[in-house]
Structures are given as C-alpha cells and as structure tokens.
C-alpha cells in the first residue's frame, strides 16, 4: 500500500472508531448502541495556501488522495486564500493547483478572509463566502467564521455573543485568520484576546482554528484548544518563542483533518509529504450543550 493509502486507512479507522480513545479500539465487538452510532462528520482545513507554489500543489494532492478514503465534502480555510494578485483567483494560484478539490462532486468551501484576501473579490465569488463573519451548521457542529481583520468591531462582537449564546450545537468551532495566541512570526492578536476569547470561554467553544503564521501550532489556553494551520502553500515561517499554553509548533507545509463523533473531536495534522504531523482529541462533555 502506498504511503498515503496507509495514512488514509488510519484516518478512516480513527473517524469510525467507537472507543473512548477514538484511534485504536481497546475492545472487540460492538454494543447495540455503538452499532447504531451516527457516522462522524469529517472536514478538511488549510490556510495561507493560494500561492501558486509547488508546496500548494503538494498539499492539495495529498488532500485529494486522502479524500478517496474519507470522502470529506467540506473544505474550511483559515484565510489568505489568494496571493499574487492578492484576493484574486487565477489559473496559477487556484484553478490549476486546486482542480482536484474544486471539481469534486458536492464539494463545499467555507472560508474566512485573511489580510491578503481583502484586496480582491475571490473569497466571496469563488469560495462562496461573501460575508466577513457568518455561521453555519452541519448536524450537531456549528461553525463561527470571524473577520480577524477587524477584531475590535463592536458590531461583530455583539453578533458573536448573540450567535454563541443562542447556539444549541454540541460542538462549537470558531475560525478566523490572525491567531489570538501563537508562537510564530506574527505575534498574538491582542484585540481578539480582549474581545473574543472571553466569549469563547463563557460559551464553551470546542476548538479555534486560525492561520496567518505559516506553520502548524497546537495550544491550549483557558481550557480551549487552539490550532494555527497556515502551512497550505505560502513560504513557511519559523517558530520564534514558546507561547503560554503552547503544546506544539512546527514550521512545515500541512493541512488538517477534523473528525466529529458523538463523543469527541479528533484533530489530525498531515504533512504535505503524507506523514502524520500531530493528532489530539477533545472530549465532548456528556449532555452538551
């Protein structure tokens, strides 16, 4: 079996496991309850990607290979979707390298706007994400897509507070470009820390996804898991410091696969070369929300 096939098989096992660990079942057989479990919701994530580079093509190729097994429908981006020219999809930065993704039947993009995206219309017109902040739901998972180009906006904060407070989703995932916490080249977005992070804590957000720094990071701050995934194709950035709450920081090209089951969320980072970069699980408390 080729290297990508082995990893895809591992991912499939992780996504379909009914064991508490989620990756390697410790018991054989299944109970009637587990046999009737709803299949997990699986989606892919990448950020800082539309650069027209060989690395972008490698990341996309690997995503398409893994999708042969996982059949994920949704592709979530953490911003900086189009470079050179900023904000505009071209043959070089999108239509050629992303063909295997955007041509997939039933494919759905869900994007946030990075600082490079505001110069053009393609995040709205090509990735079908015209609003700067919005929410969407698949099953018991609700996404809150924010505009970190303006984290100080009182209007956006009020919208976020209302959306989170009224959500009945078991899993709440927040996505925005400039990270609230990071060990990378760009420093923390302190305005997001002031305006958004207290809401994340208050309303029990499950996972926060960001980009902007061209690396992979996993942090845990205030009981919430934060992932920086900005290794989608643009030149990588170094990890420069140890941020409080930092668990891992790696300067490499990659993407992320997230699987949401009834009991947990599994986050798995995959290198552009196909190897596993990181994996961790978030337990969904019983009775949530």
Phi, psi and omega in degrees: 000136178294159183305315180295325180295321179296316180293319179299321178296318177299317179298319180296319177299316180297321184286336184254357181295143175252009180279157178304326181286332174083343182249307181239106180301143180257356179230146176271160180078178179211148177279164177303323180295316183290327182293340180259010183299145177290135178303147181293153173269120184242134175218160180252154181223136169210159182214158177053060198237325190279065188253353182070028184257166174298324179296320176301315180296321180295316179298313181295318178302317181293322176300317181292324177295316180292328180293340175301330179264314187276337176058035180291145183261321188264136173241114180261134177246148177260019171099176192052063185277334185218124176241154167051070006275146181303135174078004185235125177283132179229174174301322185286319187262353180217299194295324176279305185291333185260009187305317183292339177274308187286342180272356181293132181301129178079006181301137179228126173264142171225112190238152164253164183266122173270175181296333178279347185274337187290348181279351183213175187265357197288336174298326177282312191274328182263319181264007173055042179231070188288335182270147181283334172215139186194170178228153178207158189224139170233114181059238182262012181249127177242134179254142177237104186263119188246161177257097181279002169287344180218062184288347179272001182294122177292327180294315179295320180297318179297318177299314181297315180299318180292317181295317180291319184291333181262357182289137174250013182289143176286330181236126179242120182240126180254137182229130172202168191278291185287121190288146175290322181227137183197151173257007188268194186300309175283141183276177181305147173271093188293330178294323175294322177300318182287316191267330187250318187302319177301328177289323177302316181291313184300320186254019168058054173296140184275317188207141176239128180244131179221177177223231173077306171276129188275070182204183170244132178220144170233123178230156173230115185228126179062029179082004182247139177274129177243134176237129169259119179232092183235026183255039186275353178161333177284160182310131184288156178248154178280160168272121192253343184204171176256100179291139174306130182091356182292134176250320181207142172215123182223130178271097183198159175282141187189176166215177186231140172246128179243131178239126180248115176252186181290338186248337187201165172247126178251126180248123183230120176268134184239129178292156176300333178280352176106347181280160177284130180264319183196157173207138173208163184234147177239119179283133176271117182301139178303140178082000179293136001279000000 
